[in-house]
Amino acid sequence: MNQSTPELVIDRVSRNLSGRTIIEDLSLTLDRGEVLGLLGVNGAGKSTTLRMISGMLAPSSGSVTLGGLDLYANPERARRDIGYLPEEPPLYGELNVEEYLGFCARLHGLPRPTINAAVERVIERCELGEMRRRLTSLLSKGFRQRVGLAQAIVHEPALIVLDEPASGLDPIQALRLRELIRTLAVDHAVVLSTHVLSDVLACCDRVAILHQGRLRHSAVLSEIDAGSALRVQIEGDVDKDAWLHMPMVASAQIIDARCWRIRLRDGSSASDLAKAINDCSFGLLELRADGNALEDIFVRIATQPDTTEAAA
């Protein structure tokens, strides 16, 4: 999946505003084929970071490199190689969906003979066929987000930057949008900014957590899961002591009568636990990584005492 050279390199980037540090010494990389979840509470600095990544806001120091070239020394790359969806999609209400996407394709510099094909392709990909003749001002929230995403990918950019794309969507709309975002990672590098943990768990390969304008944690999601808690569902009723008698179990927390959150001792594996459960005839129904591990990390970071003013 990953290339030898990252598609996006953010190297020690800082941004100051009116004498106040908004982002401080941020470094990240992203490969094509990956979705990076940028997590943080409101005011952590996510939107400022996205604006710097997308070429809209120059950093005060540090560099942003896209495809091996400095983004701000080669500003045309932002128009050609980056697709950006802000939290509120930039729609023009007097245009219908097809007209709007054609307009965006021209803004991104697509050659005129290729525009119609590009618009057709993105309408199909974002499932907008039934809405193609409808004015963007008359669309529901879910379709507005789909059109916003379509304008961000109509020119097939190397990097797609999404700011809270599921904000305000109902659960079904959010699910469909997550599925679409996952398909984008096949051909693009994707940065997804959110404060919703379920979005990160559903869409992302890696996570970076911002707090007070600084990067506090960066990890591959599978590694977070592998080194933390497991969710175990069994057929029988078992008390806590039964789990703690197993040599590989460090702690056991009941979720409901037959579902437990288990943490393993260092050096132990999920397969060790599965064998012990079967040996004890507990009746193993499910054994999987517990997504609450990311929640633990996020809450611990987000509840640290403020040492600076809130970031933008």
C-alpha positions in Angstrom: 0.0 0.0 0.0 2.7 2.5 1.0 5.2 4.1 -1.3 8.9 4.6 -0.5 8.5 8.4 -0.7 5.5 9.8 1.3 2.9 11.8 -0.8 2.6 14.4 2.0 5.4 15.6 4.3 4.7 18.2 7.0 8.1 19.2 8.5 8.2 21.1 11.8 5.4 23.4 10.8 4.3 26.3 13.0 1.7 29.0 12.6 1.4 32.2 14.6 -1.4 34.7 14.6 -1.4 38.1 16.4 1.5 37.0 18.6 -0.2 33.7 19.5 1.0 30.2 18.5 -1.8 28.3 16.8 0.2 25.3 15.6 3.6 24.5 17.0 6.3 22.3 15.5 4.0 19.8 13.8 5.6 17.0 11.7 3.6 14.3 9.9 3.8 12.1 6.8 1.2 10.5 4.7 1.4 7.9 1.9 -0.9 7.5 -1.0 -3.3 4.6 -0.1 -3.6 5.8 3.5 -6.3 7.6 5.5 -5.0 9.7 8.3 -7.4 10.7 11.0 -6.6 14.1 12.5 -8.3 14.1 15.9 -8.8 16.8 18.5 -11.3 18.7 20.5 -12.8 21.9 19.1 -10.0 24.5 19.2 -7.2 22.0 19.0 -5.8 23.4 15.8 -7.3 21.0 13.2 -8.8 23.5 10.8 -5.6 25.6 10.8 -3.6 22.5 10.0 -5.9 21.6 7.2 -5.7 25.0 5.7 -1.9 24.8 5.7 -1.9 21.3 4.1 -4.4 22.4 1.4 -2.3 25.5 0.4 -4.7 28.1 1.7 -2.6 29.3 4.7 1.2 29.5 4.6 3.0 28.3 7.8 5.0 30.8 9.8 7.9 28.3 9.8 8.5 24.8 8.5 7.5 23.3 5.2 4.7 21.3 3.5 5.9 19.0 0.7 3.5 17.3 -1.7 4.9 14.7 -4.1 8.4 15.8 -3.3 7.9 19.5 -4.1 7.5 22.3 -1.6 3.8 23.3 -1.7 4.3 27.0 -1.2 7.2 27.3 -3.7 4.9 25.5 -6.2 1.4 26.9 -5.4 -0.1 25.6 -8.6 0.1 22.1 -7.1 -2.6 23.1 -4.6 -5.1 23.7 -7.5 -4.0 20.6 -9.4 -3.1 18.0 -6.8 -5.2 18.8 -3.7 -8.9 18.3 -3.2 -10.3 20.2 -0.1 -13.7 19.8 1.5 -14.2 22.4 4.3 -16.8 21.7 7.0 -19.4 23.7 5.1 -19.3 22.7 1.4 -18.6 25.6 -0.9 -21.7 25.3 -3.1 -23.2 27.8 -5.5 -26.9 27.6 -5.1 -27.8 28.9 -8.5 -26.0 26.0 -10.3 -27.3 22.5 -10.5 -25.1 19.6 -9.4 -23.7 18.8 -12.9 -23.0 22.5 -13.7 -21.3 23.0 -10.4 -19.0 20.0 -10.8 -18.1 21.2 -14.3 -17.3 24.6 -12.9 -15.1 23.1 -10.2 -13.3 20.9 -12.8 -12.4 24.0 -14.7 -11.1 25.8 -11.6 -8.9 22.8 -10.9 -7.3 23.1 -14.3 -8.7 20.1 -16.1 -8.4 20.3 -19.9 -11.8 21.2 -21.4 -12.1 18.0 -23.5 -11.8 15.9 -20.3 -14.3 17.8 -18.1 -17.5 16.0 -19.1 -15.9 12.5 -18.5 -14.5 13.7 -15.2 -17.9 15.0 -14.1 -19.7 11.8 -15.1 -17.1 9.7 -13.3 -17.5 11.6 -10.0 -21.3 11.7 -10.2 -21.3 7.9 -10.4 -18.7 7.5 -7.7 -20.6 9.7 -5.3 -24.0 8.3 -6.3 -25.4 11.7 -7.4 -27.1 10.6 -10.6 -30.7 11.3 -9.4 -29.6 14.8 -8.3 -27.5 15.9 -11.3 -30.2 18.4 -12.5 -31.1 19.7 -9.1 -30.0 23.1 -7.8 -27.4 22.7 -5.1 -29.4 25.1 -2.9 -32.2 22.5 -2.8 -30.2 19.6 -1.7 -30.5 17.8 1.7 -27.6 17.9 4.1 -26.4 14.4 3.1 -26.4 15.2 -0.6 -24.7 18.6 0.0 -21.9 16.7 1.7 -21.7 14.3 -1.3 -21.5 17.1 -3.8 -18.8 18.8 -1.6 -16.8 15.6 -1.7 -17.4 15.2 -5.4 -15.9 18.7 -6.1 -12.9 17.7 -4.0 -12.1 14.6 -6.1 -13.4 15.6 -9.6 -9.8 16.3 -10.7 -8.4 13.1 -9.3 -6.0 14.8 -6.8 -3.1 13.1 -5.1 -4.2 14.4 -1.7 -7.8 14.8 -0.4 -8.3 16.9 2.7 -11.7 16.6 4.5 -12.8 18.8 7.4 -15.6 17.2 9.5 -17.3 15.6 6.4 -19.9 13.7 8.5 -20.9 16.8 10.6 -24.7 17.0 10.8 -25.4 13.8 9.0 -27.9 11.2 10.3 -26.4 7.7 11.1 -27.3 6.2 7.6 -25.8 9.2 5.8 -22.7 9.1 7.9 -22.3 5.3 7.2 -22.5 5.8 3.5 -20.0 8.7 3.6 -17.6 6.6 5.6 -17.8 3.8 3.0 -17.1 6.3 0.3 -14.1 7.7 2.1 -12.6 4.3 2.5 -12.8 3.7 -1.2 -10.9 6.9 -1.9 -7.8 5.5 -0.1 -7.2 3.1 -3.0 -6.0 5.9 -5.3 -5.4 8.9 -3.0 -3.8 10.0 0.2 -6.6 11.2 2.5 -6.5 13.5 5.6 -9.8 13.3 7.6 -10.2 15.9 10.4 -12.8 15.1 13.1 -13.5 14.9 16.8 -15.7 11.8 16.4 -13.8 8.7 17.3 -16.2 6.4 15.4 -15.3 8.2 12.2 -11.6 7.5 12.8 -12.1 3.8 13.7 -14.4 3.3 10.6 -12.3 5.1 8.0 -8.6 5.6 9.0 -5.4 3.6 8.9 -3.5 6.0 11.2 -4.4 8.6 13.8 -2.8 11.9 14.9 -4.1 13.7 18.0 -3.7 17.4 18.3 -4.2 19.3 21.6 -3.4 23.0 22.2 -1.8 23.2 18.8 0.7 20.5 19.3 0.9 16.9 18.1 0.4 14.8 21.2 0.0 11.3 19.8 0.5 9.6 16.4 0.1 5.8 15.7 -1.1 3.2 13.4 -4.6 2.2 14.6 -3.9 -1.6 14.4 -0.9 -1.0 16.7 -3.1 0.8 19.2 -5.5 -2.2 19.2 -2.7 -4.8 19.3 -1.1 -3.3 22.4 -4.3 -2.7 24.5 -7.6 -4.1 25.5 -9.6 -6.9 24.0 -13.4 -7.2 24.0 -14.5 -10.8 24.8 -18.0 -12.2 24.6 -18.7 -15.7 26.1 -21.6 -18.0 26.6 -21.4 -18.5 30.3 -21.6 -16.2 33.4 -18.1 -15.7 34.8 -16.8 -13.6 37.6 -13.8 -11.3 37.6 -11.7 -13.7 39.7 -12.0 -16.4 37.0 -10.3 -14.1 34.5 -7.6 -12.9 36.9 -6.6 -16.5 37.5 -5.5 -16.7 33.9 -1.8 -16.0 33.8 -2.0 -13.8 30.7 -4.7 -11.5 32.0 -3.7 -8.2 33.6 -7.2 -6.8 34.3 -10.8 -7.6 33.6 -13.7 -5.2 33.4 -17.3 -6.3 33.0 -19.3 -4.6 30.2 -22.4 -6.7 30.7 -23.2 -10.2 32.0 -21.3 -12.0 29.3 -19.1 -9.4 27.7 -15.8 -8.3 29.2 -13.0 -5.9 28.5 -9.7 -7.8 29.0 -6.1 -6.3 29.2 -3.3 -8.7 28.6 0.1 -8.8 30.3 3.2 -7.9 28.3 4.3 -10.7 26.1 0.8 -12.3 26.0 -1.3 -12.5 22.8 -5.0 -12.8 21.9 -4.4 -16.4 20.8 -3.1 -17.2 24.3 -6.3 -15.8 25.8 -8.5 -17.7 23.3 -6.8 -21.0 24.2 -7.3 -20.3 28.0 -11.0 -19.5 27.4 -11.5 -22.7 25.6 -9.6 -24.7 28.2 -11.9 -23.3 30.8 -15.0 -24.0 28.8 -16.3 -20.5 29.0 -17.8 -20.7 25.5 -16.0 -18.1 23.4 -18.3 -16.2 21.1 -16.2 -13.2 20.1 -12.7 -11.9 20.6 -11.7 -8.6 19.1 -9.7 -5.4 19.6 -11.6 -2.9 21.8 -12.0 0.4 20.1 -12.2 2.1 23.5 -8.3 1.9 23.5 -8.3 5.0 21.2 -10.9 6.6 23.4 -8.7 6.2 26.4 -5.8 7.9 24.7 -7.9 10.7 23.3 -9.7 11.5 26.6 -6.4 11.4 28.5 -4.9 13.9 26.1 -8.0 16.1 25.7 -8.4 16.5 29.5 -4.9 17.7 30.1 -4.9 21.2 31.8 -4.8 24.1 29.3 -1.4 25.7 29.1 -2.2 28.0 26.2 -5.1 29.8 24.8 -7.4 27.8 22.6 -6.1 27.2 19.0 -8.1 28.2 16.0 
